[in-house]
Amino acid sequence: MSEPSRFDRGHTDDLMSFLAAGPTPYHAVANAGERLEKAGFRQVNETDAWDTETSAASAAGSGGRYVLRGGAIIAWYVPEGAAPHTPFRIVGAHTDSPNLRVKPRPDSGAHGFRQVAVEIYGGPLMNSWLDRDLGLAGRLSLRDGSTRLVDVNRPLLRVPQLAIHLDRSVSSEGLKLDKQRHLQPIWGLGDDVRDGDLIAFLEQESGLPAGSVTGWDLMTYAVEPPAYLGRDQELMAGPRMDNLLSVHAGTAALAALATGGAELPYIPVLAAFDHEETGSQSDTGADGPLLGSVLERSVLARGGSYEDRARAFAGTVCLSSDTGHAVHPNYAERHDPTHHPRLNGGPILKVNVNNRYATDGSGRAVFAAACEKAGVPFQNFVSNNSMPCGTTIGPITAARHGIRTVDIGVAILSMHSARELCGADDPFLLANALVAFLEG
């Protein structure tokens, strides 16, 4: 018999708050860490020794642990009685989204406009960034070696579109944007553009002394908040669902298990990485050593050996949870004709025989069992053979760590837009499936 649902529409309400509070990967993982701390988790530093006392405290029920590195978070909960060779159950996700990011020399302008020089991050739908009120957020690196998060959460910048009177061909030939020339936002008027103006403004916004910022990782974002829409509010629109929707669901599922006190046959883990949209090759990306290092140190902190580590990894399963494509009512021919995932139809199982997704038959069985246990329907996704297939952290995780990995997610529309669209029920259906998976 299926267990009752642990999450309902209130989970989607909370997702909207999570999206609004996470304009950058750095803010998103800080928010996830705060939520986990409320569930009894404690942050550990990678530079500290992870001795047996750390593991024993967790096993005694005082809560889980988590590591923050840049825009990535790895969190885990060691249930009471877990052996060094106990396998892990991992929910994998990513924290980054395509957007416009500030260049090293940001201050520019022309013809009486003050502008901010930006670079294209990932593969955004560039037209979706036009004529939107944009805020600015990110991480400031200070002269003393510390960092500070900054968030100017108000209309600050705008990328104005060219009027149709000056480009009549746009209606017949479509919009054509030059990434270098056409996407530089304006943020004021004036001819006296000076190097350092933007950073000086952010120092003032953050209450920092002038000249204290020596490095920055800054990005723009649409300030319009998430919202329900539709006749019966059965849809939700918002930014960065790809892939904070999965980060939020994984955080909620892990926190629920840690506070529930249930006996678990596996060690549940949340692994949310940065830089998926650009290939995952960084120290905080899925192709880096972070996850393997944390899991191995957890084994060793519980008195384990290399043999215990090998046994634990051999029995480990990861659900790589990322958004996928719902069938588009205006472009149905772009989808596989027999696979049409719908909004509010439940999470999707992603399959690609060329290993752009990591799912195989045994992985499908694991996910199907979790959904059945949770009483959650699921759908199948496969790309149209004539269309290139995207990829996720799934194949990278499977190949790098040698662990069985299954690609899943939630079907959405307008992927990589500044504002995406999902079914209002799908976020909590995913969270319920993740709880069942982590429980084993």
N, C-alpha and C positions, 0 to 999 in steps of 0.2 A: 504494500500500500504506500502511496506517495505521502511524503511528509507535507504538512501545511506550509504555505508560502511564508517566508520570513520578511519579505519586502513587498510593498504595495505602491500605490501612486505617490505616497509620501516620499519614496525614494527618488522619484522623478523630480518632485519639488526640490529635494535636497541637491540633486544633480545640477539644477539651474543655479543654485548658490555656489556650487563647486566650480562651475564653468566661469561664472562672473568673478570669482576670487582667484582664478588661475590664468591671467593674461599671458604668462610666460611659463616655460617649464620650471623655472626656479620657484615661482609662486605656487605652482601646482604641487610640487613635491613638499614644499613647506606646509601647505594646507593639509596634504595627506598625512604628514608627520604629526601635525597637531591633532588630527582626528584619531590617529592611532594612539597617541599619548593618552587621550581621554579613555581609551579602551585598555589602558594599563601598559602599553608599550613604552620602551625607553630607548633613546638614541645611543648608539655606541660609535666610537671613533675608530676609523681604520688604523690610525697610528698608535692606538693603545693595544696592549696585550689582551687577548680574549681568553682569559683563564677559565678554569673549571668552575669558579664561583659564579661567573656570568651565566654559564649554562645552567648551573644548579639553581640559580635564582629564578630563571625562566621555567625550569622544569617543576619548581615548587609552586608555580601558579602565580607568580608576581607579575606576569605579563610577558609579551614578546619583546623583540628587539628590532631596530631598523638602522640602516646606514643611509646617509644622504651624501651624494657626491654631485655637485653641480645641479643639473636638471634631472638626475636619476635618483630613485629610491629603491632599496631592497629591504623588505620587511619579512620577518618570519616568527613563528610561534612554536616553541618546542613543548609538546604536551607531556604531561607527567608520565614517566616510565619509558620515554623514547630511548632506544638504544643508539649507539654511534652509527650503526648501519641502517637505521630507519630511513626509508626513502622519503623524498620530498614530493609534494603536490604544488605545482607552481602556476600562478596566473601571471602571464607575461603581457605587457602593454608598452605603449610609448607615450611620452609626454609632450612631444613637439608637434607643431602644426605649420603648414606653409604660411608665410607672411612676408612682410617687408622689414628688413633689419638694417639698423643704422651702420653706416660705414665708419672707418677710423677717423676720417676728416669729415664730419657731418655738416658743417656749416657751408651753405651755398646759396645761390640766388641769382635772379636775372630780372631785368625790366621792372625793378621796383618791388619784387617779391622776395621775401626771405624763405628759403627752402631747406629741407633736410635731405642730405644724400643717403639713399638707401640701396641695399642690395637685395635681390630676390632670393628668398630662402625656400628650398624645395620646389614643388610644382603647384603654385596657387592658381586658381581661376582668376587671372589678373583683372578681368573686367569687374569682378565682384568687389574690388578694392576702390573702385572709382566712386566719387561723390558720397563717400561715407565719412562720418565724423570719427576721427581716429584719436585714441589715446596713445601713450608711450610708456612702456614699462620694461623692466629688466633688472640687471645686476650691475652694481657699481663696485669696482675694485679700488680700494683706498690706499693711500701712501703708506699707512702703517701695516699693510698686509691683510687687513680684514675686508669683508665685503658687506654691502648693504643693498637690500632690495628696494626698488623704487617703482612707483606706479602713479602716473599722472592720469587719473581716471576721469577725464573730462574731455570734451571736444577740443583738441589741440592742433591737429593736423588734418589736411584734406588733399586728396588727389583729384583735382577738378577735370572733368571730361570736356573734351572739345565740343562746342556747340554744333548742332547739326547744320546750321547755316554755313559753317566753315568746313564741313566735310559731308557733302550731300551723298557721297558714295557709301556711307556707313549703312544706309538702309538697304541697299541692293547688294553690296559686296561684303558686309559684315565689318565689325570693329577690328582694326589692326593696331596693335600696341607694340611700340619699341620699348624693350625692357629698360634700356638706359635712359631714353629721353622722356618717356611719357608717364613714368610712375614715381617721379620725385614729388613728394608732398610739399605743400606750402604751409607755413605756420606764422606768417605775419607779413608786414609791409616794411619797406625800407631799402635803401641802397648801401647802407653801411654794414655789410656783412663782414663779421670778424671771426677768425678762428677762435674757438673756445666758447662761443655764445651759448650753444645748446647745453654743453656740460655745466657751464656756470649757472644756467637756469635750473638744471636738475640738482645741483648742489644746494641752491637756494630752496627748491621744493622739498628737499630731504633734510633741511636743517644742518647741512654740512659746511665746514669752513671752506672758503674759497681756495681753490687749488689743491684740495684734498683728494680728488678723484684722478687716478692715473690710468685707469682702464675701464672698459664698459662692454656689456653685452646687452644691447637694447633693441627692442622691436615694437612695431606699431600694432594696434589692434582696434577693432571696431567697438565703440563704447556702448552701442545699443544692447540692452540686457536681453537674456534669453526670455522666451515667452511661449505660452500655449497658443495654438491657433486651430482653426477649423470650427465647424458648426457646433460640435460637441467637445471641443478642445481635445480632440484625440491625437493631435500632432503637437510637436514641440520644435521650435526654431531656436538656434543659438550658435555661438562660435565654438570652434575647437572640439566638437564632438569626436572628430578624428584627431586624437584618440583619448581625450580626457573622459569620455563616456566610460571606456573600459577601465581607466585608472580609478575612477570613482567607484565603479562596481566592485573591482578587486579590493579596494581599500575597505569598503563596507562589508564585504564577505569575510575578509580576514579578521576585522574587528569583531564581527558577530560571533565567529568561532572562538576567538580568544576570551570573550566575556561569557560565552555559554558554558565553558568548563567541561565540555564533552570529552570522552575518551576518543582519541583519534589514532588511526593506524599509520598515518603519515604526518610529516611536518609541513604545515601549510605555509606558502611563501607568496609574496607579491613582489614582482620584479618589473618596475616601470623604468624604461630607458629613454634617453634623449637621442636625437639625431637619426631616428628611423627614416624621416623624410629625405635624408641625404645619403643613405647607405649604411648607417649604423657603425661606421668605422671611426670610433673615438673612444676615449677612456670612459665615457659615460654611455656609449652605445652598446647595442646587443652583441656586436662583433668584438667588443673589448673583453677584458678579463674579469670585469667586476662581479658578475653573477657567480662564475666558477670559484673565484676567490672567496666570496662570502660563504657559499655553501661548504666549501672545503674547510674553511676556518671553523664553521659551526660543527662539523664532524670532529675536528681535532679538539675543539674546546670541550667536547663531551667524552674525551678520552679515546677517540677513535684513531685508527691507523689508515695507511693507504688502502689496505684491503677493505676496511669499513667504508671508506670514501667510494671505492669502486662498486661495492655492493649497493650503497645508497643510490648512486647515479644510475645503476642498471635498473633499479626499480622505480625510478622517478618518471613522472609524466608532467608535461607542461601544456597548458592551454594558452596558446598565443591569441589573445583577444584583441581584435582590431575591427574597425568598421568595414562594411562591405557595401555593395551596390544593391539597393532595392530596384525592382523593375520600374522604369520611368514611363508614365502613361503617354508621354509625347514622343518617346524614342524607344518603343518596345523592341524594334528590330535590332537594336544594339545589344540586346541580351540574348543568352541562349534560349531557344524557343521552348524548351521543356523545363527550364529552371527560372522561375519568376518570383524571387523573394518579395514579400509584401511587408509594408509597415504594420507593426503590431501583430505580426505572425510568429513572433518568437525569435530567438537568436539563430544565426546562420552557421552552418558547417561548411567551410570553404575547402574545395578540392581542386587540385590541378595536377595532372599526371606528370607534368614536366618539373615538378617540385618547386614551383613558385609559391605554393603552400605546402606545408609539411604533413598534411593529413593523409593517412592510409586507412585501410579497413580496420585494423586493430584500434587505431585512434578514434575512428568513428564509433566503435563499440563503447569506448570509454565515455565519450561525450553523450551518446544515446542513453547510457545507463544513468548518468548524472541528471539529464533532463527528465527521464522517467521517474527517478527518485524525487525530484523537485516538483513534478507535475507540470512541467513546462514544455510546450510544443517547440520543435525546432524545424528549420528549413535548410534546404541544400542550395549552395551557390557554386556555380561553375561558369567560367567566362565563355562567351561566344567564341568559337574557334577562329573566327576572322578578326577578332579584336585582341590586341596585346593584353596579357594578364599582368596585373600588379603583383607585388609581393609584400612580405611582412617580416617581422622578427622571427617568425616560426622556423623557416629553413635554416637561418643563421644559428638559432638556439640549438636546433637538433644537431647540426654539423659540428658546432664548436664544442659542445659539451657531451655529445653522444647520448642524449636523453630523448625519449619518445616525446614528440610534440604534435599537437593537433591545432589547426587553425580554425578559429571561430570568430564570432563578433555579432554586431547589430547592423542590420540593413538600413541605410540612410539614402537620402537624395542630396544633391548639390555638394558631393564630397570635394574638399579642397576649396570650397567657397569661403569667403569671410563669414558667411552665415549658412549653416547646414540645417537639414530637416530630418527628424526621425519620428517614429511613432511614440506616443507618450507612454505606452505600456512596455515597450521593448527594454528600456533600461532596467526596470525592476525584474522582468523575466530573466534577463541575463544575470543579474545579481543572485537570484534564487538558484539558477543553474550552477553558478560558481560556488556557492555555499555547498551544494550537494557534491560537487566535484572535490572540493578541498576536504570534505568530511570523509571521502572515500566510500 
